[in-house]
């Protein structure tokens, strides 16, 4: 009698959760959602989560644990020196704690690795520090320039969210292609549910969500942009393109800019404050800053369309969210947005204000393209699930644990 195959033993993974700090955006959201999805696979992965200089208990959420740490960082008098000291002590402490698992797989989902004798995985989200160094704060730029190339060289596997970033890592860091695994990010299920509802009826509810009233928005009368206000997101150009619209369009519609506090954005902040005092002249531009995760799906669901004018993106998670909801979309060319966006999305050169303005107008005016783009977007985004991201990340862990790692290219194609 042939014995049935026995399930493989769970692979032990040491997961660095330091990136999971409030407010959750970009990398922190990726790390948090990936971790939660991996935790739903206890039969396949034995997770030890490292954060705040210790192993977390199974029922501890690193987002809550790291809240106190994040608050403390805001009051540091010399942030650059403090970060370097923190990283030194963090690495030292991890080396002590991880000594019991010398052969476990280490995953650092935020560019930089930790000292570990076993197989190491890092996630590189983009190489903006190399392509657009002028857009980053000096201390962050210095840290990435010094540490990312070394971390990439030491890593046994590198996860990237797009084929675009894979090409960047090969070209700029000299990493062999077979060490790089393309695994697309996921989209929270709330966005997919809204997309499924919109596919049946474009009117989700008879009553507008409360968040719209709080921000003075009318359903279907605003274009949404979700982006951290920093130079690479190109929001000053987006404002210029908005003001190039006819005054009648700006009087009847709103540009909504959502994003947590960024950096190098003093001119943008001053300009937004100036505009807010003169809506009769400039039209409605609403910039509430960070919006809690529970309210974001409502803002997507009620928008006329979504635009992302970034100079450079490694993936573009807000774009993927807009696609899952079923919004018509417009994106800048020249980075991973070309790869993530559907064929029906409007594309424009991020430096071409006339083309960007035309894209804004197309997102607002009725046309057959809107419904067609929304349907194609939903279809392309359907496979972007955190469960899928976790499953394919787990394959990388398992192959490393077996000391064999053929590349995974689980992307959008």
Secondary structure, DSSP 8 states (H G I E B T S, - for coil): ----------EEEEEE-TT--SS--HHHHHHHHHHHHHHT-TTTEEEEEEETTEE--TT--HHHHHHHHHHHHTT-SSHHHHHHHHHHHHHHHHHHHGGGGTTSEEEESSS-----SS-EEEE----HHHH-GGGS-HHHHHHHHHHHHHHHHH-SEEEESSHHHHHHHHHHH---GGGEEEE-----HHHHHHHHHHHH-S---SS--HHHHHHT--TTSEEEEE--SSGGG-HHHHHHHHHTS-HHHHHH-EEEEE----SS-HHHHHHHHHHHTTHHHH-EEEEEE---HHHHHHHHHT-SEEEE--S--SS-HHHHHHHHHT--EEEESSSTHHHHS-TTSEEE-TT-HHHHHHHHHHHHS--HHHHHHHHHHHHHHTT--HHHHHHHHHHHHHHHHTT-----EES--
